[in-house]
Amino acid sequence: MRSLKVRTFKEGGTTPDTTITIPLTILRVAAKLLPERATAALQEKGIDVEMIVELARNKEVKGTLAEIEEHKKNEKIIISIE
């Protein structure tokens, strides 16, 4: 089953601190349930939730969609379809 994964890492770390997995079969519904604050935070980082939903519909899309490094927070976020 394909899923959307969001992983957060401490900068330089190889093991995720947090992993969120959302099955693509419910991604559209899950995206609508995201709190407005979370959607706004993603928008600030240049991540469009609706675009991710659209990309997920294409069965050929897989791999890393975005990699965000926040150097001030020593954090890296990877969003991927697996």
JOFENCOR-V35484 format. One record per run of one state. SS is the DSSP state (hx for helix, st for strand, lp for the rest). FROM is the first residue (numbers start at 1). LEN is the number of residues. If there is no record, write none. Layout:
# JOFENCOR-V35484
SS,FROM,LEN  SS,FROM,LEN
This chain:
# JOFENCOR-V35484
lp,1,2  st,3,8  lp,11,7  st,18,6  hx,24,10  lp,34,2  hx,36,9  lp,45,4  hx,49,9  lp,58,5  st,63,8  hx,71,3  lp,74,1  st,75,7  lp,82,1
